[in-house]
Amino acid sequence: MTPRTPQGGYGQTMCRSIKTLRPPYAEQVTDEDIHAAALQYVRKISGFRAPAGHNAEAFSHAVDAVAAATATLLGQLEVRSPTHGSLHGR
């Protein structure tokens, strides 16, 4: 187990449960994949695996907002082939 920091968090690294969702790492990304990544992100930054009742609505809204931003980002990314724009392909 990673030791707790003085601020109460665990280490300084991003949650390993969040996977890269763009090609070529993931050819098909579902809404469930995006939601799972958003949930892991919100859990990591909030420090809560599951929020208390009085924070549940804010937690849920944050997950929805991160999922929407993730879907927008993935929809706008342009992934080039490995040789496109490199010296090796010219």
ZIWO-V799154 format. One record per residue. N is the residue number from 1. PSI is psi in degrees with one decimal (none if undefined). Layout:
{{N,PSI} {N,PSI}}
//
This chain:
{{1,136.7} {2,134.9} {3,147.6} {4,143.4} {5,165.4} {6,-25.6} {7,-3.5} {8,-7.0} {9,176.8} {10,105.1} {11,-172.2} {12,7.7} {13,157.0} {14,148.9} {15,129.6} {16,-9.2} {17,-16.1} {18,121.0} {19,154.0} {20,129.1} {21,12.8} {22,155.8} {23,148.1} {24,3.3} {25,-32.1} {26,115.9} {27,-38.5} {28,123.6} {29,124.6} {30,166.0} {31,-34.8} {32,-38.5} {33,-45.2} {34,-44.3} {35,-42.4} {36,-41.9} {37,-41.9} {38,-42.6} {39,-44.8} {40,-40.0} {41,-48.4} {42,-39.5} {43,-43.3} {44,-49.5} {45,-26.0} {46,-25.4} {47,6.6} {48,131.1} {49,-43.9} {50,125.1} {51,157.4} {52,159.5} {53,-40.6} {54,-12.3} {55,-2.0} {56,-41.1} {57,-44.7} {58,-41.0} {59,-47.5} {60,-42.4} {61,-38.5} {62,-43.1} {63,-45.1} {64,-41.7} {65,-42.5} {66,-39.9} {67,-42.6} {68,-43.3} {69,-38.3} {70,-45.3} {71,-40.9} {72,-47.3} {73,-49.7} {74,-33.7} {75,-22.7} {76,-14.2} {77,140.7} {78,112.2} {79,119.0} {80,156.1} {81,156.1} {82,-28.8} {83,-13.4} {84,121.9} {85,-1.1} {86,162.9} {87,-26.9} {88,-28.2} {89,3.4} {90,none}}
//
